[in-house]
Amino acid sequence: MNLKKFLLLPISFVFSAAGCAGIGPNATYYMGTTSFHYDPSYNAYMVKLNGHEIGGGFGGGMNTSPVKFGPQVITWEESNSDKLHRAKNQVTLTKEDLKGMKYLAVHLYPDDTVEVTTSNNWPNPTEKGIKWLNQLKK
């Protein structure tokens, strides 16, 4: 009986260590997600972060989505055509960006660049986005 426990002990440590190793680099945070779109020439829909649809409606719609740190793939479609937009810039989230945060907002700019913000309060539009939107509406 003691021999079985003795043999199971190292095996359990191996599986525990493997589980902990999987938690670190592959940690998934479930956050409230939304998007803000600043181009008045079309409505953005099917905004996706790493293949998972997030909320939209200029921050009015919210989803709970899985978010991992590292490079992010952000895509969206437009109402005027079948065009699939893909972020021109590469956004990379760090563990520090996500740790302890409740909300993530993707900001879609008219030049197809994006910005990601995180917060503990309901997300707001960025100053950059509001300025751009006001210029395009003139």
N, CA, C and O atoms as a MOPAC input file, in Angstrom:
PM7 MOZYME 1SCF
protein

 N      0.81700 1    -1.19100 1     0.00000 1
 C      0.00000 1     0.00000 1     0.00000 1
 C      0.86500 1     1.26100 1     0.00000 1
 O      0.59800 1     2.18600 1    -0.76700 1
 N      1.86500 1     1.31200 1     0.82200 1
 C      2.76300 1     2.45500 1     0.84900 1
 C      3.53500 1     2.58600 1    -0.45100 1
 O      3.86600 1     3.69400 1    -0.87300 1
 N      3.82600 1     1.45100 1    -1.09000 1
 C      4.53600 1     1.46900 1    -2.36800 1
 C      3.68600 1     2.15900 1    -3.43500 1
 O      4.20600 1     2.93200 1    -4.23900 1
 N      2.36100 1     1.87800 1    -3.44300 1
 C      1.46600 1     2.51500 1    -4.42000 1
 C      1.44200 1     4.03000 1    -4.21900 1
 O      1.52200 1     4.79900 1    -5.17700 1
 N      1.33200 1     4.43800 1    -2.96900 1
 C      1.33100 1     5.87400 1    -2.68300 1
 C      2.65800 1     6.50000 1    -3.08700 1
 O      2.70500 1     7.60100 1    -3.63600 1
 N      3.71700 1     5.78500 1    -2.80700 1
 C      5.05000 1     6.28000 1    -3.14800 1
 C      5.20800 1     6.45000 1    -4.65700 1
 O      5.82000 1     7.41600 1    -5.11500 1
 N      4.65000 1     5.50300 1    -5.43900 1
 C      4.73800 1     5.57700 1    -6.90000 1
 C      3.78400 1     6.62400 1    -7.47500 1
 O      4.09700 1     7.26500 1    -8.47800 1
 N      2.63400 1     6.79700 1    -6.84800 1
 C      1.66900 1     7.77300 1    -7.35200 1
 C      2.08500 1     9.21300 1    -7.06100 1
 O      1.70200 1    10.13100 1    -7.78600 1
 N      2.84900 1     9.40300 1    -6.02700 1
 C      3.26700 1    10.75000 1    -5.65400 1
 C      4.03200 1    11.47000 1    -6.76900 1
 O      3.67400 1    12.59900 1    -7.10100 1
 N      5.07500 1    10.86300 1    -7.36300 1
 C      5.77400 1    11.56000 1    -8.45600 1
 C      4.89300 1    11.77400 1    -9.68300 1
 O      5.01200 1    12.78800 1   -10.37000 1
 N      4.01300 1    10.81700 1    -9.95200 1
 C      3.12400 1    10.95300 1   -11.11100 1
 C      2.17500 1    12.12700 1   -10.90000 1
 O      1.93100 1    12.90800 1   -11.82100 1
 N      1.64000 1    12.25100 1    -9.68600 1
 C      0.73000 1    13.36800 1    -9.42000 1
 C      1.45600 1    14.70900 1    -9.51900 1
 O      0.87300 1    15.69100 1    -9.97700 1
 N      2.71600 1    14.76200 1    -9.09700 1
 C      3.49000 1    15.99900 1    -9.23700 1
 C      3.69600 1    16.36600 1   -10.70100 1
 O      3.63400 1    17.54100 1   -11.06400 1
 N      3.93800 1    15.36800 1   -11.53600 1
 C      4.13700 1    15.62100 1   -12.96600 1
 C      2.88000 1    16.21500 1   -13.57200 1
 O      2.94800 1    17.20900 1   -14.29500 1
 N      1.71600 1    15.60800 1   -13.28000 1
 C      0.47300 1    16.13200 1   -13.83400 1
 C      0.13300 1    17.50600 1   -13.26100 1
 O     -0.39500 1    18.35900 1   -13.97300 1
 N      0.42800 1    17.72300 1   -11.99600 1
 C      0.19500 1    19.04300 1   -11.40000 1
 C      1.06100 1    20.09700 1   -12.05800 1
 O      0.59200 1    21.19400 1   -12.36300 1
 N      2.31400 1    19.77100 1   -12.27700 1
 C      3.23000 1    20.72100 1   -12.91900 1
 C      2.79900 1    21.00700 1   -14.34600 1
 O      2.87000 1    22.14800 1   -14.80500 1
 N      2.35000 1    19.97200 1   -15.05200 1
 C      1.88700 1    20.16500 1   -16.43100 1
 C      0.66100 1    21.06400 1   -16.44900 1
 O      0.52700 1    21.91100 1   -17.33100 1
 N     -0.23300 1    20.88800 1   -15.48400 1
 C     -1.41800 1    21.73600 1   -15.40800 1
 C     -1.06200 1    23.17900 1   -15.13200 1
 O     -1.63600 1    24.08500 1   -15.73500 1
 N     -0.12500 1    23.40600 1   -14.23400 1
 C      0.30100 1    24.77300 1   -13.92100 1
 C      0.98600 1    25.41600 1   -15.11700 1
 O      0.80800 1    26.60700 1   -15.37300 1
 N      1.76100 1    24.63800 1   -15.84200 1
 C      2.43300 1    25.17700 1   -17.02700 1
 C      1.41100 1    25.58200 1   -18.07300 1
 O      1.61200 1    26.56000 1   -18.79200 1
 N      0.30900 1    24.83300 1   -18.16500 1
 C     -0.73200 1    25.16200 1   -19.12700 1
 C     -1.51500 1    26.40000 1   -18.74000 1
 O     -2.04700 1    27.09900 1   -19.60300 1
 N     -1.58900 1    26.67500 1   -17.45200 1
 C     -2.36000 1    27.82100 1   -16.98900 1
 C     -1.67000 1    29.12600 1   -17.36900 1
 O     -2.32900 1    30.05600 1   -17.83400 1
 N     -0.36800 1    29.20900 1   -17.18100 1
 C      0.36600 1    30.44900 1   -17.42600 1
 C      0.24600 1    30.96600 1   -18.84000 1
 O     -0.44800 1    31.95700 1   -19.06900 1
 N      0.90600 1    30.32300 1   -19.80900 1
 C      0.92200 1    30.88100 1   -21.15700 1
 C     -0.40200 1    30.74100 1   -21.90000 1
 O     -0.61500 1    31.41600 1   -22.90700 1
 N     -1.28500 1    29.88500 1   -21.42500 1
 C     -2.55000 1    29.66600 1   -22.12100 1
 C     -3.74000 1    30.16500 1   -21.31900 1
 O     -4.87700 1    29.78500 1   -21.59900 1
 N     -3.49700 1    31.00200 1   -20.33400 1
 C     -4.58200 1    31.48200 1   -19.47900 1
 C     -5.62400 1    32.21600 1   -20.31000 1
 O     -5.29600 1    33.02600 1   -21.17700 1
 N     -6.88500 1    31.91400 1   -20.02900 1
 C     -7.99600 1    32.56500 1   -20.70500 1
 C     -8.73800 1    33.42500 1   -19.69500 1
 O     -9.10500 1    32.95200 1   -18.61900 1
 N     -8.95600 1    34.67100 1   -20.03700 1
 C     -9.71200 1    35.59500 1   -19.20300 1
 C    -11.06700 1    35.79800 1   -19.87400 1
 O    -11.12400 1    36.07900 1   -21.07100 1
 N    -12.14700 1    35.66100 1   -19.12700 1
 C    -13.47300 1    35.93900 1   -19.66400 1
 C    -13.84200 1    37.35200 1   -19.23800 1
 O    -13.95800 1    37.65700 1   -18.05100 1
 N    -14.02300 1    38.20100 1   -20.23900 1
 C    -14.24100 1    39.62000 1   -19.98200 1
 C    -15.46100 1    40.10700 1   -20.74800 1
 O    -15.86200 1    39.51600 1   -21.75100 1
 N    -16.04100 1    41.19200 1   -20.26100 1
 C    -17.05400 1    41.88500 1   -21.03000 1
 C    -16.35900 1    42.57100 1   -22.19500 1
 O    -15.41900 1    43.33800 1   -21.99100 1
 N    -16.81200 1    42.30200 1   -23.41600 1
 C    -16.14600 1    42.85400 1   -24.60200 1
 C    -17.13300 1    43.65800 1   -25.44500 1
 O    -18.30900 1    43.31400 1   -25.55700 1
 N    -16.62900 1    44.71500 1   -26.02300 1
 C    -17.42800 1    45.55600 1   -26.90300 1
 C    -16.50900 1    46.20300 1   -27.92800 1
 O    -15.29000 1    46.03900 1   -27.87500 1
 N    -17.10400 1    46.94200 1   -28.86400 1
 C    -16.28500 1    47.64000 1   -29.86100 1
 C    -16.87300 1    49.01800 1   -30.14400 1
 O    -18.06900 1    49.26100 1   -29.98300 1
 N    -15.99100 1    49.89600 1   -30.56600 1
 C    -16.35200 1    51.25500 1   -30.97400 1
 C    -15.83600 1    51.44000 1   -32.39500 1
 O    -14.66700 1    51.18100 1   -32.68200 1
 N    -16.72200 1    51.89200 1   -33.27800 1
 C    -16.38200 1    52.06700 1   -34.69200 1
 C    -16.52200 1    53.54500 1   -35.02800 1
 O    -17.56100 1    54.14900 1   -34.76300 1
 N    -15.48500 1    54.12500 1   -35.60600 1
 C    -15.43900 1    55.57900 1   -35.79100 1
 C    -15.54400 1    56.03200 1   -37.24900 1
 O    -15.24500 1    57.18900 1   -37.54300 1
 N    -15.95200 1    55.17300 1   -38.15600 1
 C    -16.09700 1    55.54800 1   -39.56700 1
 C    -17.58500 1    55.64800 1   -39.89300 1
 O    -18.26800 1    54.62500 1   -39.93700 1
 N    -18.10600 1    56.86000 1   -40.12200 1
 C    -19.54100 1    57.01400 1   -40.36700 1
 C    -20.00200 1    56.53100 1   -41.74500 1
 O    -21.20300 1    56.53900 1   -42.01500 1
 N    -19.08900 1    56.11200 1   -42.62000 1
 C    -19.48500 1    55.70200 1   -43.97300 1
 C    -20.09000 1    54.29500 1   -44.01600 1
 O    -20.68000 1    53.91700 1   -45.02800 1
 N    -19.95800 1    53.52000 1   -42.95100 1
 C    -20.57800 1    52.19300 1   -42.88900 1
 C    -20.72500 1    51.76900 1   -41.43200 1
 O    -20.08600 1    52.32300 1   -40.53800 1
 N    -21.58100 1    50.77500 1   -41.21600 1
 C    -21.72800 1    50.18100 1   -39.88700 1
 C    -20.89000 1    48.91800 1   -39.82100 1
 O    -20.94400 1    48.08200 1   -40.72200 1
 N    -20.12800 1    48.78100 1   -38.77300 1
 C    -19.32300 1    47.57400 1   -38.56800 1
 C    -20.17100 1    46.53900 1   -37.83400 1
 O    -20.93200 1    46.87000 1   -36.92500 1
 N    -20.02600 1    45.29200 1   -38.24100 1
 C    -20.70200 1    44.20700 1   -37.53400 1
 C    -19.82600 1    42.96200 1   -37.58500 1
 O    -18.82400 1    42.92300 1   -38.29900 1
 N    -20.20700 1    41.96300 1   -36.83200 1
 C    -19.42100 1    40.72300 1   -36.71300 1
 C    -17.97000 1    41.04600 1   -36.35800 1
 O    -17.03300 1    40.52500 1   -36.96300 1
 N    -17.81200 1    41.91200 1   -35.37000 1
 C    -16.46800 1    42.24500 1   -34.89000 1
 C    -15.96900 1    41.04700 1   -34.09600 1
 O    -16.63100 1    40.58200 1   -33.16900 1
 N    -14.79700 1    40.55500 1   -34.47100 1
 C    -14.25900 1    39.35400 1   -33.82600 1
 C    -12.85900 1    39.59600 1   -33.28300 1
 O    -12.02900 1    40.26100 1   -33.90300 1
 N    -12.63300 1    39.04000 1   -32.11900 1
 C    -11.33000 1    39.04900 1   -31.47400 1
 C    -10.88800 1    37.59700 1   -31.39700 1
 O    -11.46400 1    36.80300 1   -30.65200 1
 N     -9.86500 1    37.25300 1   -32.16900 1
 C     -9.36400 1    35.87400 1   -32.23000 1
 C    -10.46400 1    34.87600 1   -32.57800 1
 O    -10.51500 1    33.77400 1   -32.03100 1
 N    -11.34600 1    35.27800 1   -33.49800 1
 C    -12.39700 1    34.38300 1   -33.96800 1
 C    -13.64400 1    34.35100 1   -33.11300 1
 O    -14.59600 1    33.65000 1   -33.45600 1
 N    -13.67700 1    35.08700 1   -32.00700 1
 C    -14.84300 1    35.13100 1   -31.13100 1
 C    -15.53300 1    36.47700 1   -31.28100 1
 O    -14.90500 1    37.52700 1   -31.14700 1
 N    -16.84300 1    36.43700 1   -31.56400 1
 C    -17.58700 1    37.67700 1   -31.74800 1
 C    -17.65300 1    38.45400 1   -30.43400 1
 O    -17.89000 1    37.89100 1   -29.36600 1
 N    -17.43800 1    39.75500 1   -30.54700 1
 C    -17.53600 1    40.62700 1   -29.37500 1
 C    -18.69300 1    41.59000 1   -29.58900 1
 O    -19.27000 1    41.62300 1   -30.67600 1
 N    -19.03900 1    42.36400 1   -28.58800 1
 C    -20.14500 1    43.30200 1   -28.68900 1
 C    -19.82500 1    44.47300 1   -29.60500 1
 O    -18.68700 1    44.65100 1   -30.03700 1
 N    -20.83600 1    45.25700 1   -29.88800 1
 C    -20.65100 1    46.39900 1   -30.78300 1
 C    -21.60400 1    47.51700 1   -30.42700 1
 O    -21.93800 1    47.71400 1   -29.25900 1
 N    -22.04100 1    48.24600 1   -31.43700 1
 C    -22.99600 1    49.32500 1   -31.22300 1
 C    -22.42500 1    50.50200 1   -30.46900 1
 O    -23.08600 1    51.07800 1   -29.60500 1
 N    -21.19100 1    50.86000 1   -30.79800 1
 C    -20.49600 1    51.98700 1   -30.17200 1
 C    -20.50900 1    51.83100 1   -28.65800 1
 O    -20.80200 1    52.76800 1   -27.91600 1
 N    -20.18200 1    50.61100 1   -28.22300 1
 C    -20.09800 1    50.32200 1   -26.80100 1
 C    -21.42300 1    49.95100 1   -26.16700 1
 O    -21.46600 1    49.61400 1   -24.98300 1
 N    -22.50400 1    50.00700 1   -26.92800 1
 C    -23.82700 1    49.71100 1   -26.38000 1
 C    -24.13100 1    48.23600 1   -26.25900 1
 O    -24.99300 1    47.84500 1   -25.47300 1
 N    -23.43800 1    47.40800 1   -27.02300 1
 C    -23.63400 1    45.96300 1   -26.95300 1
 C    -22.43400 1    45.31300 1   -26.30400 1
 O    -21.29100 1    45.66500 1   -26.59300 1
 N    -22.69700 1    44.37100 1   -25.43300 1
 C    -21.61000 1    43.74200 1   -24.68000 1
 C    -21.76500 1    42.22700 1   -24.75100 1
 O    -22.87200 1    41.70500 1   -24.61500 1
 N    -20.67200 1    41.53400 1   -24.96100 1
 C    -20.60500 1    40.07300 1   -24.88500 1
 C    -19.60400 1    39.70300 1   -23.80900 1
 O    -18.76300 1    40.51500 1   -23.42500 1
 N    -19.69700 1    38.48700 1   -23.33000 1
 C    -18.63200 1    37.93200 1   -22.50300 1
 C    -17.82700 1    37.03000 1   -23.41500 1
 O    -18.35500 1    36.05700 1   -23.95400 1
 N    -16.56700 1    37.34100 1   -23.59100 1
 C    -15.73300 1    36.63500 1   -24.56400 1
 C    -14.44400 1    36.15100 1   -23.91800 1
 O    -13.94400 1    36.75500 1   -22.96900 1
 N    -13.90800 1    35.04300 1   -24.45100 1
 C    -12.60100 1    34.58200 1   -23.97300 1
 C    -11.49600 1    35.44300 1   -24.57000 1
 O    -11.48900 1    35.71200 1   -25.77100 1
 N    -10.56700 1    35.87000 1   -23.73100 1
 C     -9.45200 1    36.70600 1   -24.17700 1
 C     -8.16700 1    36.09800 1   -23.64200 1
 O     -8.06700 1    35.78500 1   -22.45500 1
 N     -7.18800 1    35.93300 1   -24.51500 1
 C     -5.87000 1    35.43800 1   -24.10900 1
 C     -4.84500 1    36.51900 1   -24.37600 1
 O     -5.03200 1    37.36500 1   -25.25100 1
 N     -3.76900 1    36.49000 1   -23.62400 1
 C     -2.74200 1    37.47900 1   -23.91100 1
 C     -1.86800 1    36.99600 1   -25.05200 1
 O     -1.85400 1    35.81300 1   -25.39400 1
 N     -1.13600 1    37.94000 1   -25.63600 1
 C     -0.33400 1    37.66700 1   -26.81700 1
 C     -0.89200 1    38.43500 1   -27.99900 1
 O     -1.70800 1    39.33900 1   -27.81600 1
 N     -0.46500 1    38.09400 1   -29.21400 1
 C     -0.95100 1    38.77300 1   -30.42300 1
 C     -2.45200 1    38.53600 1   -30.61800 1
 O     -2.94600 1    37.42900 1   -30.40400 1
 N     -3.16000 1    39.57300 1   -31.02100 1
 C     -4.60700 1    39.49900 1   -31.22300 1
 C     -4.93800 1    39.62800 1   -32.70800 1
 O     -4.34000 1    40.43500 1   -33.41900 1
 N     -5.89500 1    38.82500 1   -33.16600 1
 C     -6.39500 1    38.91300 1   -34.53800 1
 C     -7.77500 1    39.55300 1   -34.45300 1
 O     -8.69100 1    39.00200 1   -33.84300 1
 N     -7.91200 1    40.72500 1   -35.07400 1
 C     -9.16300 1    41.47800 1   -35.00000 1
 C     -9.70500 1    41.66700 1   -36.41000 1
 O     -9.01900 1    42.19500 1   -37.28500 1
 N    -10.95200 1    41.22800 1   -36.62100 1
 C    -11.60400 1    41.34400 1   -37.93100 1
 C    -13.01900 1    41.88900 1   -37.73400 1
 O    -13.59200 1    41.78600 1   -36.65000 1
 N    -13.57100 1    42.47100 1   -38.80200 1
 C    -14.94700 1    42.92600 1   -38.78000 1
 C    -15.45000 1    43.05100 1   -40.20500 1
 O    -14.66700 1    43.15000 1   -41.15100 1
 N    -16.77400 1    43.04400 1   -40.34500 1
 C    -17.41300 1    43.20100 1   -41.64900 1
 C    -18.09700 1    44.55600 1   -41.68900 1
 O    -18.32200 1    45.19100 1   -40.65900 1
 N    -18.42400 1    44.98600 1   -42.90200 1
 C    -19.10000 1    46.27900 1   -43.04500 1
 C    -20.45600 1    46.10200 1   -43.69800 1
 O    -20.68200 1    45.15900 1   -44.45600 1
 N    -21.35900 1    47.03100 1   -43.38800 1
 C    -22.73600 1    46.93600 1   -43.85400 1
 C    -22.90000 1    47.26200 1   -45.33300 1
 O    -23.87700 1    46.82500 1   -45.94100 1
 N    -21.97900 1    48.01400 1   -45.93300 1
 C    -22.13100 1    48.46100 1   -47.32100 1
 C    -21.68400 1    47.44100 1   -48.35500 1
 O    -22.03000 1    47.56400 1   -49.53000 1
 N    -20.92500 1    46.44100 1   -47.94000 1
 C    -20.39000 1    45.47600 1   -48.90300 1
 C    -20.06400 1    44.17400 1   -48.18000 1
 O    -20.35100 1    44.01200 1   -46.99400 1
 N    -19.46500 1    43.26200 1   -48.91300 1
 C    -19.03900 1    41.98800 1   -48.33200 1
 C    -17.59900 1    42.05200 1   -47.83100 1
 O    -16.98900 1    41.02100 1   -47.54800 1
 N    -17.06500 1    43.25200 1   -47.72400 1
 C    -15.66100 1    43.40900 1   -47.34500 1
 C    -15.40900 1    42.93300 1   -45.91400 1
 O    -16.14300 1    43.28200 1   -44.98900 1
 N    -14.37500 1    42.14300 1   -45.75800 1
 C    -13.91800 1    41.71700 1   -44.44300 1
 C    -12.68000 1    42.53800 1   -44.09700 1
 O    -11.65400 1    42.44400 1   -44.77000 1
 N    -12.78600 1    43.32900 1   -43.06100 1
 C    -11.66500 1    44.15800 1   -42.61500 1
 C    -10.81700 1    43.36100 1   -41.63900 1
 O    -11.32300 1    42.54400 1   -40.87000 1
 N     -9.53200 1    43.61400 1   -41.68600 1
 C     -8.58800 1    43.01100 1   -40.74000 1
 C     -7.66900 1    44.12200 1   -40.24800 1
 O     -7.19700 1    44.94100 1   -41.03600 1
 N     -7.42300 1    44.14400 1   -38.96400 1
 C     -6.59000 1    45.20000 1   -38.39100 1
 C     -5.24600 1    45.26500 1   -39.09700 1
 O     -4.57100 1    44.25100 1   -39.26800 1
 N     -4.86300 1    46.48400 1   -39.51100 1
 C     -3.57400 1    46.67700 1   -40.18400 1
 C     -2.40800 1    46.65400 1   -39.20400 1
 O     -1.27900 1    46.33800 1   -39.58100 1
 N     -2.67900 1    46.98400 1   -37.96600 1
 C     -1.61800 1    46.96500 1   -36.95600 1
 C     -1.77500 1    45.72600 1   -36.07000 1
 O     -2.86900 1    45.17900 1   -35.93800 1
 N     -0.69100 1    45.30400 1   -35.48000 1
 C     -0.71600 1    44.13000 1   -34.60400 1
 C     -0.84500 1    44.58700 1   -33.15200 1
 O      0.02300 1    45.28600 1   -32.62800 1
 N     -1.92200 1    44.18700 1   -32.52300 1
 C     -2.13200 1    44.47500 1   -31.10800 1
 C     -1.69900 1    43.24900 1   -30.31500 1
 O     -2.09900 1    42.12500 1   -30.62000 1
 N     -0.88300 1    43.47600 1   -29.30000 1
 C     -0.44000 1    42.39100 1   -28.42800 1
 C     -0.81200 1    42.74600 1   -26.99800 1
 O     -0.43900 1    43.80400 1   -26.49200 1
 N     -1.54800 1    41.85400 1   -26.35600 1
 C     -1.94300 1    42.06600 1   -24.96800 1
 C     -1.01100 1    41.30300 1   -24.04200 1
 O     -0.63600 1    40.16500 1   -24.32100 1
 N     -0.64600 1    41.93400 1   -22.95100 1
 C      0.19300 1    41.28200 1   -21.95100 1
 C     -0.68100 1    40.83100 1   -20.77900 1
 O     -1.83700 1    41.23400 1   -20.64600 1
 N     -0.10400 1    40.00400 1   -19.95700 1
 C     -0.81500 1    39.54200 1   -18.76700 1
 C     -1.21100 1    40.73500 1   -17.89600 1
 O     -2.29100 1    40.74900 1   -17.30600 1
 N     -0.33600 1    41.72900 1   -17.82000 1
 C     -0.61300 1    42.92300 1   -17.02400 1
 C     -1.78500 1    43.72700 1   -17.59400 1
 O     -2.51400 1    44.37300 1   -16.84200 1
 N     -1.97000 1    43.69200 1   -18.93000 1
 C     -3.09600 1    44.39300 1   -19.55000 1
 C     -4.43100 1    43.80500 1   -19.10300 1
 O     -5.41700 1    44.52900 1   -18.96300 1
 N     -4.46100 1    42.49100 1   -18.88000 1
 C     -5.71500 1    41.79000 1   -18.61300 1
 C     -5.97600 1    41.50300 1   -17.14100 1
 O     -7.12800 1    41.42400 1   -16.71600 1
 N     -4.93100 1    41.35000 1   -16.37900 1
 C     -5.07400 1    40.91400 1   -14.98600 1
 C     -5.93400 1    41.88700 1   -14.17700 1
 O     -5.63100 1    43.07600 1   -14.08400 1
 N     -7.00100 1    41.36100 1   -13.59900 1
 C     -7.88100 1    42.14800 1   -12.74900 1
 C     -8.86400 1    43.03500 1   -13.48900 1
 O     -9.66300 1    43.71900 1   -12.84800 1
 N     -8.83500 1    43.05000 1   -14.81900 1
 C     -9.73400 1    43.91200 1   -15.59000 1
 C    -11.04400 1    43.18400 1   -15.90400 1
 O    -11.07000 1    41.96000 1   -16.03200 1
 N    -12.12200 1    43.95100 1   -16.02500 1
 C    -13.44000 1    43.38000 1   -16.29500 1
 C    -13.88300 1    43.56700 1   -17.74400 1
 O    -14.62800 1    42.74500 1   -18.27900 1
 N    -13.42500 1    44.64700 1   -18.37900 1
 C    -13.91400 1    44.99700 1   -19.71000 1
 C    -12.77200 1    45.18200 1   -20.69800 1
 O    -11.68400 1    45.63700 1   -20.34500 1
 N    -13.04800 1    44.81900 1   -21.94000 1
 C    -12.10800 1    45.03700 1   -23.03500 1
 C    -12.88500 1    45.67000 1   -24.18100 1
 O    -13.94700 1    45.17900 1   -24.56500 1
 N    -12.35900 1    46.75500 1   -24.72200 1
 C    -12.99100 1    47.43500 1   -25.85400 1
 C    -12.02000 1    47.47500 1   -27.02300 1
 O    -10.84100 1    47.78700 1   -26.85900 1
 N    -12.53500 1    47.15300 1   -28.20800 1
 C    -11.76100 1    47.25100 1   -29.44300 1
 C    -12.24000 1    48.50500 1   -30.16600 1
 O    -13.43300 1    48.66600 1   -30.42400 1
 N    -11.31700 1    49.37900 1   -30.48500 1
 C    -11.62700 1    50.63400 1   -31.16800 1
 C    -11.18200 1    50.50300 1   -32.61900 1
 O     -9.99600 1    50.33700 1   -32.90400 1
 N    -12.15600 1    50.58100 1   -33.53900 1
 C    -11.90900 1    50.40500 1   -34.97300 1
 C    -11.82600 1    51.78000 1   -35.62800 1
 O    -12.81700 1    52.50700 1   -35.68300 1
 N    -10.65600 1    52.12900 1   -36.11900 1
 C    -10.45200 1    53.44000 1   -36.72200 1
 C    -10.63700 1    53.37500 1   -38.23700 1
 O    -10.48400 1    52.30600 1   -38.82900 1
 N    -10.96800 1    54.51100 1   -38.87700 1
 C    -11.25000 1    54.53400 1   -40.31300 1
 C    -10.11400 1    54.03800 1   -41.21100 1
 O    -10.37700 1    53.60800 1   -42.33400 1
 N     -8.87600 1    54.08400 1   -40.75500 1
 C     -7.76300 1    53.59300 1   -41.58200 1
 C     -7.49400 1    52.10300 1   -41.35700 1
 O     -6.44200 1    51.59400 1   -41.74500 1
 N     -8.44400 1    51.40900 1   -40.73200 1
 C     -8.36500 1    49.97000 1   -40.42600 1
 C     -7.28900 1    49.62600 1   -39.40200 1
 O     -6.87200 1    48.47200 1   -39.30600 1
 N     -6.83800 1    50.61300 1   -38.64000 1
 C     -6.01000 1    50.30400 1   -37.47700 1
 C     -6.95000 1    50.16700 1   -36.28400 1
 O     -8.08100 1    50.65200 1   -36.31300 1
 N     -6.47700 1    49.51200 1   -35.25300 1
 C     -7.30100 1    49.29300 1   -34.07000 1
 C     -6.50900 1    49.63100 1   -32.81100 1
 O     -5.28000 1    49.68700 1   -32.81600 1
 N     -7.24000 1    49.84900 1   -31.76300 1
 C     -6.65300 1    50.04900 1   -30.43900 1
 C     -7.49800 1    49.23100 1   -29.46900 1
 O     -8.72000 1    49.18100 1   -29.60800 1
 N     -6.87500 1    48.60100 1   -28.50600 1
 C     -7.58800 1    47.83300 1   -27.49400 1
 C     -7.36700 1    48.50600 1   -26.14500 1
 O     -6.23700 1    48.80700 1   -25.76000 1
 N     -8.47300 1    48.73700 1   -25.43500 1
 C     -8.38200 1    49.28600 1   -24.08500 1
 C     -9.03600 1    48.31400 1   -23.11200 1
 O     -9.97500 1    47.60200 1   -23.46800 1
 N     -8.53400 1    48.29000 1   -21.88700 1
 C     -9.14500 1    47.48600 1   -20.83000 1
 C     -9.47200 1    48.40400 1   -19.66100 1
 O     -8.83000 1    49.43500 1   -19.46300 1
 N    -10.48400 1    48.01100 1   -18.89000 1
 C    -10.88800 1    48.83800 1   -17.75500 1
 C    -11.70400 1    48.01300 1   -16.77200 1
 O    -12.09700 1    46.88100 1   -17.05700 1
 N    -11.94700 1    48.59700 1   -15.62500 1
 C    -12.84000 1    47.98900 1   -14.64000 1
 C    -14.22000 1    48.62300 1   -14.68300 1
 O    -15.14400 1    48.14200 1   -14.02700 1
 N    -14.36700 1    49.69000 1   -15.44400 1
 C    -15.65200 1    50.35700 1   -15.62200 1
 C    -16.08000 1    50.21700 1   -17.07500 1
 O    -15.27600 1    49.87800 1   -17.94400 1
 N    -17.35200 1    50.48100 1   -17.32500 1
 C    -17.88800 1    50.38000 1   -18.68600 1
 C    -17.00500 1    51.18900 1   -19.63000 1
 O    -16.70000 1    52.34600 1   -19.34000 1
 N    -16.58500 1    50.60400 1   -20.75800 1
 C    -15.66000 1    51.29100 1   -21.67600 1
 C    -16.26600 1    52.54800 1   -22.30400 1
 O    -17.48100 1    52.66500 1   -22.47000 1
 N    -15.39600 1    53.46200 1   -22.63700 1
 C    -15.77400 1    54.71300 1   -23.29500 1
 C    -15.02200 1    54.84100 1   -24.61300 1
 O    -13.98600 1    54.20500 1   -24.80600 1
 N    -15.55400 1    55.68000 1   -25.53500 1
 C    -14.80900 1    55.94500 1   -26.76800 1
 C    -13.49000 1    56.64300 1   -26.44600 1
 O    -13.35800 1    57.30200 1   -25.41500 1
 N    -12.52700 1    56.49000 1   -27.33700 1
 C    -11.23800 1    57.15400 1   -27.14200 1
 C    -11.30800 1    58.58200 1   -27.68600 1
 O    -12.11300 1    58.88200 1   -28.56800 1
 N    -10.46500 1    59.44700 1   -27.15500 1
 C    -10.38500 1    60.82400 1   -27.67100 1
 C    -10.00000 1    60.81400 1   -29.14200 1
 O    -10.55400 1    61.56700 1   -29.94400 1
 N     -9.04800 1    59.95900 1   -29.48800 1
 C     -8.60500 1    59.84000 1   -30.88100 1
 C     -9.78500 1    59.48700 1   -31.78300 1
 O     -9.94700 1    60.07800 1   -32.85000 1
 N    -10.59600 1    58.54300 1   -31.36700 1
 C    -11.74200 1    58.11800 1   -32.16500 1
 C    -12.79100 1    59.19700 1   -32.31300 1
 O    -13.33200 1    59.39300 1   -33.40100 1
 N    -13.08600 1    59.89800 1   -31.23500 1
 C    -14.08100 1    60.97600 1   -31.27900 1
 C    -13.61800 1    62.09400 1   -32.20600 1
 O    -14.41500 1    62.62100 1   -32.98300 1
 N    -12.34500 1    62.46100 1   -32.13700 1
 C    -11.80800 1    63.50100 1   -33.03200 1
 C    -11.94800 1    63.07200 1   -34.48700 1
 O    -12.36400 1    63.85800 1   -35.33800 1
 N    -11.59700 1    61.82100 1   -34.76400 1
 C    -11.67100 1    61.30600 1   -36.12500 1
 C    -13.11800 1    61.29800 1   -36.61200 1
 O    -13.40000 1    61.70400 1   -37.73900 1
 N    -14.01800 1    60.84200 1   -35.77600 1
 C    -15.43000 1    60.78500 1   -36.13600 1
 C    -15.97100 1    62.18000 1   -36.43200 1
 O    -16.69300 1    62.36800 1   -37.41100 1
 N    -15.63300 1    63.14700 1   -35.60500 1
 C    -16.09900 1    64.52300 1   -35.82800 1
 C    -15.54500 1    65.10800 1   -37.12400 1
 O    -16.25400 1    65.83300 1   -37.82200 1
 N    -14.29400 1    64.80800 1   -37.45500 1
 C    -13.70700 1    65.29600 1   -38.71200 1
 C    -14.41000 1    64.68600 1   -39.91600 1
 O    -14.65500 1    65.38100 1   -40.90200 1
 N    -14.73400 1    63.41500 1   -39.85100 1
 C    -15.35700 1    62.74000 1   -40.98800 1
 C    -16.81700 1    63.12700 1   -41.17200 1
 O    -17.34700 1    63.01500 1   -42.27800 1
 N    -17.46800 1    63.57200 1   -40.12700 1
 C    -18.87600 1    63.97600 1   -40.22300 1
 C    -19.04200 1    65.37000 1   -40.80300 1
 O    -20.15400 1    65.74500 1   -41.17400 1
 N    -17.96200 1    66.15700 1   -40.89400 1
 C    -18.04300 1    67.53100 1   -41.42100 1
 C    -18.31000 1    67.54400 1   -42.89100 1
 O    -18.40700 1    68.61400 1   -43.49100 1

